[in-house]
């Protein structure tokens, strides 16, 4: 933490919050891998003191008769047999462990600790780090937390995060708008809807005579809404989206090979189509929150399922309950099963998911859109998307203004927030100019430690055009390979290359292997490729780093290595192929020899055919049209256009371009990580030069070091410039060593 470098480190109580996956110290639980499974097992272990059953115990319980003491709890009521889900109570969170948790709190606040330190502290004291950090909240002066904890009102209030009168500081704030929208979007699969409908229907059939008139009305409304939503999704899913009523009424659809994947509609359109227009959703959601009916229905369904399992073990012919209802209550209707079905938590009711979705429908009609996934056609890399509904939030200011109103001050910090105006307009549309200050500063490195080149032509004179239609041409891929061969000849240590997508990276690498270019690259540097699985990232980075360090020509300026760089030449080291927006484009430090050169291939514009992106662009355009632009001139601030407008006539287009350049800036910023670091940045695409709207969107500390365009038009001059840059750094290192 940066606060450890300040004069306040010894007198400030700091605590960091995180998920169970990061703070749990129970190795048996951590082996489960995913957050959902870890959370479920944690909650299971808090409920029971039973020992984990053996295989023999399970076999005995399945064959037990009706009078077996492991099954019968009384003469009238039966209990489900012990299942493998039941485990021993967690040894790190015993019921009498308050003293240890208090001790953990005091130790955690006694000095500043990162997440790894907090987990180790829990192991040392033998108590749960996850719950221990929460116990320390009330006495902490600085609380570090994930985005979701701060930005989601329900989570923030349940954890009692104090905002009133305090300062809120958001790091990496260039992601803030997208993070808010993602957190307040919600998804409801057809499987979850069917499961919730079966559970509530079973609950109603059992308790309808005992419910009061008011409760009975609300439960019937829930059933009615669920039936309407299920019918709507099934009608579109099983018809392949063939019906066109919504599309004719203003909604849009995307198609791929004549198989409709998504249908877009407004909230009001869904409400009318699902026959929910005469239900007061505000009152219904409030009833669901206050009555906690989701928890009651889940508990009832689990208990009833256990009874059915017992009855089925007594008789092969069936059970006292309908065999067609109970499986649906437990796992959803069979016809809704999907190969991509989500993990179903045993502690989060399907009705709770429905409640979350209904809550989003109570917002303004213009603030969001409904995406109906039909389960047909490829989407987001999935072969078969699950049918269901998704609410996408478009107006981040609706939720962020609550934080702004409560906090004493809100500070947004980021290294790649340029341009600032669109971010300000989307987060602070109601804020007066006198309440907003913008501060921007340069980089700590000296000017001679960075050079930037916009390369429009390759070694053989082929122009670089990495637009979607041109980048697949063999001559483009071959010329890129020849460029990298030259770069690897010049640059010592590590070279990091960013491609616009995994698919294009695979296409290029395959082409190079076929033509022999990959073999030539491997004679210059060891080659590595970014893995798709997050758990493999550390291993690849370690191998990449080891290949650089072990190379005889590796140049470690930070350690004063005096070995020759071949007169400024490269050769040796390693080259790493990465993907923009993936795991290595953010949060990874390629310091020193890890990245003496970063090569950005093309401009990574997001797929404009994405229906969710289309809705965002249309929303911004409509906002500009209705408001006539949002003024962003602020006192004490220096805007790019000196008092321009965040939303101009092409606000949707500007947002689209900003998404691309923000990804570029985030990726190329991986190389320079401290004041003495140095690197070259090579932007490969003629659009960096030809499109005048792109260059101003680069960070100023990079744009100021871009060589003149006329030099980058001739690759020979590019080669000479890079060679001289590396030679100067090598000579500077030798001179400093002699001193």
Buried (B, 14 or more C-beta within 10 A) or exposed (E): BEEBEEEEBEEBBBBBBBBBBBBBBBEEBBEBEEEBBBBBBBBBBEEBEEEEBEEEBBEBBEEBEEEEEEBBEEEEEBBBBBEEEBBEBBEBBBEEBEEBBBBBBEBBBEBBBEBEBBBBBBEEBBBBBBBBBBBBBEEBEBBBBBBEBBBBEEBBEEBEBEBEEBEBBBBBBBBBBEBBBBBBBBBBBBBBBBBBBBBBBBBBEEBEEEBEEEBBEBBBBBBBBBBBBBBBBBBBBBEBBEEEEBBEEEBBBBEEEEEBBBBBBBBEBBBEBBBBEEBEBEEBBBBBEEBEBBBBBBEBBBEBBBBBBBBBBBEEEEBEBEEEBBBBBBBBBEEBEBEEBBEBBEBBBBBBBBBBBBBBBEBEEBBBBBBBBBBBBEBEEEEEBBBBBBBBBBBBBBBBBBBBEBBEEBEBEBBBBBBBBBBBBBBBBEBEBEEBEBEEEEBEBEEEBBBBBBBBBBBEEBBBBBBEEEBBEEEBBBBBBBBBBBBBBBBBBBBBBBBBBBEBBBBBBEBBEEBEBBEBBEEBBBBBBBBEEEEEBEEBBEBBBEBBBEBEBBBBBEEEBEEBBBEBBBBBBBBBBBBBBBBBBBEBBBBBBBBBBBBBBBBBBBEEEBBBBBBBBBBBBBBBEEEEBBBBBBEEBEBEEEEBBBBBEBBBBBBBBBBBBBBBBBBBBBBBBEEEBBBBBBBBBBBBBBEEEBBEBBBBBBEEBBBEBEBBBEBEBBBEBBBEBBBBBBEBBEEEEEE
